[in-house]
Amino acid sequence: RVVVWNDDLDETTDEQNFRMRYGFEPRLLADAQALTGEKEQCPGVPGIGPVGACRLVSRFGGVESILERAREDGLVGESVKIRDRLIRHASDATLGLKLATLLTDVTFVGRINVGEIE
């Protein structure tokens, strides 16, 4: 079961509603965050905000796929300016992905009641 918490809106959403709202799978959320950045903590790509990141991820997949398409001029329907920014800031996007990715190899024993998370 997948539950995504949006701390800006202080709400949770399930996998299906997440896909309907953002246009991509929750597993690609770190990719979208890597493109937009998070102030000082995660560099991101200048000029790509949340709407643009969601569009890119929903159309082309994760950061590596997006960067590969940008290098091969395969971002059909996107501006040259976006393509150039992606190429110029590819290392920032790659670093951002590493910083935004949650550890998944941690063993957790117990239950989390989502209703009790504050």
Disulfide bonds with the S-S distance in Angstrom:
none
